[in-house]
Amino acid sequence: MEIAKKDGDLDVEGRALGNLGSTNEAIGEYDKAIAYLKKSLTIARSIGDRARECSTLESLATVYEASKVYQEALDCNQKSHIFIFRRVFR
């Protein structure tokens, strides 16, 4: 991730942050997972990667649900489902 950051490769940096988020979720470090996933989401939005934005929102929803922050989980799920709906029914 540091190399991607140094090179300004936001795509790779965003993927690395998403992977770190998923890894932290798997070991129960939900606060860290949320922080990494939010950074990944910001990058996905900044580079216009709508597919990664959607998958990151779904990952955030899963982490929020696991950490019993249900309103945030619902919000993230709704945003990702709206994205999918728009892509399918264009």
URLINHU-V289364 format. One record per pair of residues at least 12 apart in sequence whose ideal C-beta (glycine too) atoms are under 6 Angstrom apart, sorted by the first residue. I is the first residue (numbers start at 0). J is the second residue. D is the distance in whole Angstrom. If there is no record, write none. Layout:
I,J,D + I,J,D
//
This chain:
0,12,6 + 0,15,4 + 9,42,5 + 9,46,5 + 13,39,5 + 13,42,4 + 13,43,6 + 16,35,5 + 16,38,5 + 16,39,4 + 17,39,4 + 17,55,6 + 19,35,4 + 20,32,5 + 20,35,4 + 20,36,4 + 24,62,5 + 29,62,5 + 29,66,4 + 32,62,5 + 33,62,6 + 36,55,6 + 36,58,6 + 36,59,5 + 39,55,5 + 40,55,5 + 43,55,6 + 53,79,5 + 53,82,5 + 56,75,5 + 56,78,5 + 56,79,4 + 57,79,5 + 59,75,4 + 60,72,5 + 60,75,4 + 60,76,4
//
